[in-house]
Amino acid sequence: MKERAKALHVNDIDNVATALVELKKGETILGVTLLNDIPKGHKFAVRDIPKGNPVIKYANHIGLASQDIKKGEWVHVHNIMGERGRGDIHENIADVPQETCTHKAPAKEEAKRSYKLKGYRRGDGSFGFRNHVLVIPSVNCANRVVENIVNIINYQFSLGNEDCRVVHVTHQHGCSELSYDAKQTQDVIAGNGANPNVYGVLVVGLGCEVVQADAVAEQIKQMAPYKKIEHFTIQDAGGNEKSIQKGAEIVKRLITEALQMEKSEGDLSDLILGTECGGSDSFSGLSANPALGNASDIIIQHGGSVILAETTELIGAEQILACRATNSTVKQEILSTVRGFEQRVIDAKADIRGANPSPGNIAGGLSSIEEKSLGCIYKAGNEPVVAVKEYAQKITDKGLTLMNTPGNDIEQLSGMVAGGCNVCVFTTGRGTPTGSAITPTIKVSSNTAIFQKMTDCIDINAGEIIDGTKTIGDVGAEILDFIVSLGEGKFSKAEINKQNDFAIWRLATTV
């Protein structure tokens, strides 16, 4: 193997490089003689880093050296101290990086390729790749009834059209919630029901809960007046068995109607792409996320919308996003959103490491939240940030929108789907089966090993960028081609596996 394929030095000012393969003590890599074995995906110093000096990767700080680090040494959590989100060492965040803007907007394509999509055009002009009937509980007490309704339908009713499925989700919310938590629960449920991948919705409640089924149904109707909405409560129906029978009859009617719909044509301007990275490793910021960023830029240049979320995983990179804001209002919203989230972590007076980056992230070579964040933002490409939205709010702007979500994969995915995300691309370095019941979720691995190990969960291998057999642009094109293929009879692995992951970001305690 050639030396240049063994390690990557991202930027000339970086004082660390990343091992692309396992490296042995005594090897000379990038002109540096290694003083330790370096695990694959981990970092080594390319010059001496005195204690207290910044460790630099992606041309930005990823932490401080907690001890003197010699050129050629392994650099990881044992000798890096992350500076951000550290309640155990900080009382405030006054020392966050200043906004030094060096961002340049990407060049527009000289000749745009035409991307033709096939899907379902809704009454408000929105576009869905799928035409599902969704059965959803307003409260956790109705979970079992919802599951049994869908089980009966799937047993009795052979659909023969995988675009039109009867799908469901369950959750642990809807009652004993303070007003603002109850509102968030209702907003997420209603937003998922209003998603353009859904033809019709049945909302099932118990009858005495805080988040009432009729209120959810009415909110969906206000968001999507064209949509078929039904609701009832278990108490009014007369118990579980009668509720299951009633629900099954309603769903049979809705799915029969859905199967009559014909597909329409669309293009990239119809996309609301949700971007997500979960189970990240150090290769995520070098392969899968930049490839997704390449696809994101092209979608925006064709008039589409892209969501960047995971606010926790923007801590340490928010100054870069702020430089991409279209105006001063958006810039301030970016900074206040990310730094407000960080302050909540600091107020907990805990070391963020271990929660984020998680143990798996750390094993994969990530040493601090700053390093994870700087790799995370690559999936949003280089286009300007046009808006900032709160969790689960509807995406209304063309271009790149920041949505305020936690880093938790399923809570983030549920929030983006509630915002109207009609397709999601989810990058992973450690591997995850997560997917939405409603929105097709395409998995992209950052390395070849996890692609081969979890081939039944992952759709695209961006590890070929690390292997040197494909470019970032090549894999970006694969992502776009896969999105197009969703309307032509192809299904993502998460859809094939019937992943119906759903969770709501909880804001307060149960009362």
KOLSELO-965001 format. One line per 4 residues: their letters; for each residue x, y, z of C-alpha. Coordinates in steps of 0.05 Angstrom, whole numbers, plus 5000, padded with zeros to 4 digits. Layout:
<vokes>
A) X,Y,Z | ... .
</vokes>
This chain:
<vokes>
MKER) 5000,5000,5000 | 5026,5069,4983 | 5042,5115,5040 | 4991,5168,5019 .
AKAL) 4937,5114,5027 | 4957,5098,5098 | 4941,5165,5131 | 4905,5230,5115 .
HVND) 4928,5300,5135 | 4865,5341,5123 | 4893,5412,5124 | 4964,5440,5123 .
IDNV) 4954,5475,5190 | 4930,5411,5225 | 4978,5383,5276 | 4948,5313,5273 .
ATAL) 4934,5263,5217 | 4886,5205,5214 | 4908,5132,5204 | 4869,5101,5146 .
VELK) 4895,5032,5165 | 4926,5003,5228 | 4996,5032,5235 | 5054,5003,5274 .
KGET) 5104,5036,5320 | 5168,5053,5281 | 5134,5062,5214 | 5147,5128,5178 .
ILGV) 5082,5158,5154 | 5076,5227,5122 | 5148,5239,5141 | 5133,5223,5215 .
TLLN) 5163,5164,5252 | 5108,5134,5296 | 5123,5127,5371 | 5062,5083,5383 .
DIPK) 5017,5034,5347 | 4960,5075,5318 | 4891,5041,5312 | 4854,5049,5246 .
GHKF) 4816,5115,5246 | 4855,5145,5303 | 4902,5205,5302 | 4976,5216,5310 .
AVRD) 5015,5280,5319 | 5052,5307,5258 | 5090,5357,5301 | 5102,5368,5375 .
IPKG) 5042,5395,5413 | 5061,5426,5481 | 5013,5417,5540 | 4957,5468,5538 .
NPVI) 4964,5481,5463 | 4907,5468,5414 | 4901,5402,5378 | 4881,5421,5307 .
KYAN) 4842,5380,5256 | 4798,5405,5198 | 4837,5471,5208 | 4800,5481,5275 .
HIGL) 4811,5466,5349 | 4786,5397,5371 | 4812,5407,5442 | 4875,5422,5482 .
ASQD) 4935,5377,5495 | 4927,5354,5567 | 5001,5335,5568 | 5061,5345,5523 .
IKKG) 5049,5306,5458 | 5109,5286,5417 | 5111,5283,5342 | 5091,5212,5322 .
EWVH) 5050,5199,5386 | 4980,5171,5387 | 4931,5228,5400 | 4865,5211,5434 .
VHNI) 4823,5221,5497 | 4883,5203,5542 | 4920,5266,5520 | 4865,5312,5491 .
MGER) 4819,5353,5535 | 4757,5376,5499 | 4740,5449,5514 | 4666,5452,5495 .
GRGD) 4605,5425,5532 | 4647,5411,5593 | 4608,5427,5655 | 4662,5394,5697 .
IHEN) 4713,5446,5676 | 4673,5507,5655 | 4622,5552,5688 | 4607,5591,5625 .
IADV) 4621,5590,5550 | 4652,5659,5544 | 4714,5630,5511 | 4678,5600,5450 .
PQET) 4711,5613,5383 | 4699,5680,5349 | 4666,5681,5281 | 4724,5688,5233 .
CTHK) 4691,5679,5165 | 4730,5645,5110 | 4672,5610,5077 | 4664,5613,5002 .
APAK) 4600,5593,4968 | 4608,5533,4921 | 4610,5545,4847 | 4545,5531,4811 .
EEAK) 4542,5471,4765 | 4558,5490,4693 | 4509,5440,4664 | 4456,5413,4710 .
RSYK) 4437,5340,4702 | 4363,5328,4701 | 4339,5285,4759 | 4269,5258,4749 .
LKGY) 4231,5233,4809 | 4168,5191,4814 | 4121,5195,4872 | 4055,5222,4899 .
RRGD) 4036,5294,4889 | 3994,5320,4948 | 3939,5372,4948 | 3986,5427,4973 .
GSFG) 4039,5411,4920 | 4084,5371,4967 | 4115,5306,4942 | 4119,5238,4974 .
FRNH) 4159,5177,4952 | 4110,5133,4992 | 4035,5131,4999 | 4027,5100,5068 .
VLVI) 3969,5096,5116 | 3995,5113,5185 | 3964,5087,5250 | 3990,5127,5309 .
PSVN) 3972,5131,5383 | 3961,5198,5416 | 3983,5167,5482 | 4024,5107,5503 .
CANR) 3962,5073,5532 | 3939,5061,5461 | 4004,5029,5436 | 3980,4957,5440 .
VVEN) 3914,4971,5404 | 3952,5007,5348 | 4000,4948,5340 | 3942,4898,5338 .
IVNI) 3904,4938,5286 | 3964,4938,5240 | 3979,4864,5253 | 3908,4845,5233 .
INYQ) 3912,4887,5169 | 3979,4859,5149 | 3954,4788,5161 | 3887,4796,5124 .
FSLG) 3902,4847,5070 | 3955,4831,5017 | 3973,4898,4988 | 4018,4881,4930 .
NEDC) 4044,4953,4928 | 4101,4967,4976 | 4094,5042,4963 | 4028,5036,5000 .
RVVH) 4038,5003,5067 | 3999,5005,5131 | 4052,5030,5180 | 4052,5048,5253 .
VTHQ) 4095,5077,5308 | 4089,5074,5383 | 4116,5120,5437 | 4119,5132,5512 .
HGCS) 4085,5200,5515 | 4018,5236,5513 | 3999,5239,5586 | 4026,5266,5653 .
ELSY) 4064,5319,5613 | 4073,5393,5629 | 4040,5439,5578 | 4102,5453,5536 .
DAKQ) 4121,5379,5534 | 4050,5360,5515 | 4052,5411,5459 | 4117,5383,5433 .
TQDV) 4088,5312,5435 | 4027,5334,5396 | 4068,5374,5346 | 4113,5313,5331 .
IAGN) 4054,5265,5324 | 4015,5313,5280 | 4076,5331,5238 | 4090,5257,5224 .
GANP) 4017,5248,5204 | 4021,5309,5157 | 4085,5284,5123 | 4077,5279,5047 .
NVYG) 4096,5204,5049 | 4029,5192,5085 | 3963,5185,5047 | 3918,5179,5108 .
VLVV) 3922,5174,5184 | 3884,5139,5239 | 3897,5169,5308 | 3879,5124,5367 .
GLGC) 3873,5152,5437 | 3851,5125,5504 | 3804,5182,5521 | 3829,5213,5586 .
EVVQ) 3900,5233,5565 | 3932,5302,5559 | 3945,5295,5484 | 3876,5279,5458 .
ADAV) 3864,5241,5393 | 3814,5292,5366 | 3863,5349,5378 | 3919,5312,5341 .
AEQI) 3872,5296,5283 | 3850,5368,5278 | 3922,5393,5278 | 3939,5345,5221 .
KQMA) 3879,5370,5183 | 3901,5442,5192 | 3971,5425,5168 | 3948,5382,5109 .
PYKK) 3875,5396,5092 | 3876,5347,5033 | 3894,5287,5077 | 3846,5232,5099 .
IEHF) 3844,5233,5176 | 3805,5189,5224 | 3807,5184,5300 | 3773,5150,5358 .
TIQD) 3786,5132,5431 | 3788,5063,5463 | 3741,5086,5519 | 3688,5109,5469 .
AGGN) 3696,5047,5426 | 3683,5002,5486 | 3751,4970,5500 | 3809,4937,5464 .
EKSI) 3774,4886,5421 | 3721,4934,5394 | 3775,4986,5382 | 3817,4936,5343 .
QKGA) 3757,4917,5300 | 3738,4989,5289 | 3809,5010,5272 | 3818,4952,5223 .
EIVK) 3755,4972,5185 | 3778,5045,5180 | 3848,5025,5157 | 3821,4976,5104 .
RLIT) 3781,5033,5074 | 3839,5082,5075 | 3889,5033,5044 | 3839,5014,4990 .
EALQ) 3834,5088,4972 | 3909,5097,4975 | 3920,5040,4926 | 3879,5078,4874 .
MEKS) 3928,5136,4871 | 3974,5141,4811 | 4045,5167,4812 | 4066,5236,4788 .
EGDL) 4132,5263,4765 | 4177,5308,4807 | 4248,5333,4810 | 4300,5353,4862 .
SDLI) 4263,5417,4878 | 4210,5372,4911 | 4260,5344,4961 | 4263,5360,5035 .
LGTE) 4325,5319,5050 | 4339,5302,5123 | 4413,5291,5137 | 4435,5250,5197 .
CGGS) 4497,5216,5223 | 4493,5163,5277 | 4544,5116,5305 | 4598,5162,5277 .
DSFS) 4672,5146,5273 | 4731,5188,5252 | 4720,5168,5179 | 4650,5198,5179 .
GLSA) 4679,5268,5170 | 4726,5243,5116 | 4681,5201,5071 | 4606,5192,5083 .
NPAL) 4591,5262,5109 | 4628,5299,5053 | 4595,5254,5002 | 4527,5270,5031 .
GNAS) 4548,5343,5031 | 4563,5338,4957 | 4492,5311,4945 | 4462,5364,4991 .
DIII) 4494,5420,4950 | 4467,5392,4885 | 4397,5386,4914 | 4398,5458,4937 .
QHGG) 4426,5482,4871 | 4366,5447,4838 | 4317,5485,4883 | 4308,5433,4938 .
SVIL) 4312,5437,5014 | 4361,5405,5062 | 4357,5397,5138 | 4419,5398,5182 .
AETT) 4401,5378,5254 | 4435,5347,5315 | 4449,5412,5352 | 4492,5376,5404 .
ELIG) 4538,5355,5347 | 4548,5426,5323 | 4582,5449,5387 | 4651,5472,5366 .
AEQI) 4631,5482,5293 | 4575,5533,5301 | 4621,5590,5283 | 4632,5559,5214 .
LACR) 4557,5553,5202 | 4546,5624,5227 | 4593,5648,5172 | 4547,5615,5122 .
ATNS) 4484,5650,5146 | 4446,5690,5094 | 4436,5748,5141 | 4452,5773,5211 .
TVKQ) 4386,5747,5239 | 4400,5676,5217 | 4472,5682,5241 | 4450,5701,5311 .
EILS) 4398,5646,5311 | 4451,5594,5294 | 4497,5618,5350 | 4443,5624,5403 .
TVRG) 4413,5556,5385 | 4479,5518,5390 | 4507,5556,5449 | 4441,5553,5486 .
FEQR) 4441,5477,5479 | 4513,5476,5503 | 4495,5517,5564 | 4445,5463,5584 .
VIDA) 4501,5412,5582 | 4547,5457,5622 | 4493,5470,5674 | 4491,5394,5686 .
KADI) 4565,5401,5708 | 4586,5337,5672 | 4638,5317,5621 | 4601,5312,5555 .
RGAN) 4649,5259,5531 | 4619,5190,5541 | 4550,5217,5525 | 4574,5253,5462 .
PSPG) 4620,5229,5434 | 4592,5162,5458 | 4637,5103,5476 | 4628,5076,5406 .
NIAG) 4647,5143,5375 | 4710,5145,5419 | 4729,5073,5400 | 4722,5096,5328 .
GLSS) 4774,5150,5337 | 4734,5212,5357 | 4764,5247,5417 | 4719,5307,5432 .
IEEK) 4652,5338,5414 | 4690,5390,5374 | 4722,5337,5329 | 4655,5302,5320 .
SLGC) 4619,5367,5304 | 4671,5390,5253 | 4662,5324,5216 | 4587,5326,5225 .
IYKA) 4575,5392,5188 | 4606,5365,5124 | 4541,5329,5109 | 4508,5398,5099 .
GNEP) 4554,5415,5042 | 4574,5488,5030 | 4510,5524,5012 | 4486,5583,5056 .
VVAV) 4443,5571,5117 | 4376,5604,5101 | 4335,5590,5164 | 4335,5562,5234 .
KEYA) 4275,5521,5258 | 4256,5493,5326 | 4246,5418,5335 | 4193,5388,5290 .
QKIT) 4173,5454,5258 | 4153,5452,5185 | 4208,5466,5135 | 4185,5524,5092 .
DKGL) 4249,5550,5059 | 4287,5526,4998 | 4360,5516,5015 | 4395,5494,5079 .
TLMN) 4356,5498,5144 | 4384,5484,5214 | 4333,5447,5257 | 4345,5448,5333 .
TPGN) 4345,5375,5353 | 4382,5331,5403 | 4437,5285,5377 | 4396,5223,5393 .
DIEQ) 4385,5189,5326 | 4313,5170,5333 | 4290,5234,5366 | 4324,5273,5311 .
LSGM) 4295,5230,5255 | 4225,5237,5284 | 4233,5312,5288 | 4256,5319,5216 .
VAGG) 4199,5275,5191 | 4151,5319,5229 | 4182,5378,5193 | 4164,5348,5125 .
CNVC) 4228,5310,5109 | 4208,5264,5051 | 4275,5227,5046 | 4331,5219,5096 .
VFTT) 4404,5200,5084 | 4436,5173,5147 | 4512,5164,5151 | 4544,5116,5200 .
GRGT) 4613,5092,5219 | 4597,5041,5273 | 4532,5016,5242 | 4458,5024,5260 .
PTGS) 4393,4995,5235 | 4351,5058,5251 | 4298,5079,5202 | 4231,5114,5197 .
AITP) 4164,5079,5185 | 4144,5139,5143 | 4204,5168,5107 | 4253,5126,5066 .
TIKV) 4320,5126,5103 | 4382,5111,5063 | 4443,5087,5102 | 4514,5106,5080 .
SSNT) 4574,5074,5115 | 4638,5113,5127 | 4682,5052,5121 | 4682,4987,5082 .
AIFQ) 4689,4942,5143 | 4622,4962,5173 | 4588,4959,5105 | 4610,4887,5097 .
KMTD) 4592,4870,5169 | 4522,4901,5167 | 4505,4893,5094 | 4431,4880,5111 .
CIDI) 4426,4949,5143 | 4469,4994,5098 | 4454,5016,5027 | 4517,5053,5003 .
NAGE) 4591,5044,5020 | 4628,5111,5025 | 4686,5071,5053 | 4709,5065,4981 .
IIDG) 4732,5138,4988 | 4778,5117,5044 | 4800,5056,5004 | 4818,5102,4946 .
TKTI) 4772,5069,4895 | 4720,5125,4892 | 4717,5200,4901 | 4671,5242,4945 .
GDVG) 4635,5263,4881 | 4627,5190,4859 | 4591,5172,4924 | 4551,5237,4924 .
AEIL) 4525,5216,4855 | 4508,5147,4883 | 4466,5179,4938 | 4427,5220,4887 .
DFIV) 4417,5160,4842 | 4391,5120,4902 | 4342,5177,4918 | 4316,5175,4846 .
SLGE) 4309,5099,4849 | 4262,5104,4909 | 4207,5125,4860 | 4224,5068,4812 .
GKFS) 4211,5009,4857 | 4273,5008,4901 | 4270,5006,4977 | 4322,5024,5028 .
KAEI) 4348,4970,5075 | 4312,5004,5133 | 4247,4999,5095 | 4259,4926,5077 .
NKQN) 4274,4912,5151 | 4209,4949,5170 | 4245,4995,5218 | 4192,5039,5251 .
DFAI) 4235,5077,5300 | 4201,5136,5332 | 4217,5178,5394 | 4200,5248,5418 .
WRLA) 4249,5296,5449 | 4227,5302,5522 | 4235,5371,5553 | 4215,5361,5625 .
TTV) 4199,5309,5678 | 4135,5268,5680 | 4084,5297,5730 .
</vokes>
